Amino acid sequence: VTAADGTVRVIQVPVYVTPLSSNANLSSFKVNGQDVVEGQAVNVPFGTVSVPVVATAADAEALVAVVGGSALRTGANQVVVTVTAANGARRTFQAVIQVAKSSNTALSSLTVNGAVPPALGAVVFPARTALAVVRAVAVDPDAAVVVSGTALVSGDNTVVVTVTAADGTVRVIQVPVYV
């Protein structure tokens, strides 16, 4: 401080600046409403395309960034939460959203030698028909379709269409065929 007569007096005031926090921890981490810990998997039903991911930093001055929880596909989907502390320190937390595989064993179409099998009764072919040409298309593109019994003999035959869903669920369709 300089007085009017030019006298100078120096006053020192000690100031303490609190260092920025290095706390990059989470106080809460929830995926689809379920509390999770680092690396944990959360199972959701087939067809789930998004779930809420809520992460809260332990320090109110830390920043939280969440990647994941939307555009989900069947199987494992990664969720990454990055916490940046006030001093710049970073920590990441991960979880997995496991979307179940489909159990759909439905067929969108089924034909035997170009004809749709009747709901009741057998598909009837003329004498000496030796082969049934079966076209079976699953509704779910991840389902597998296997056809057996297409080599025909005179009399009663059974064509078997086995549909195995992505999750392993099996449906067997028996089509009676008479030659």
Disulfide bonds with the S-S distance in Angstrom:
none
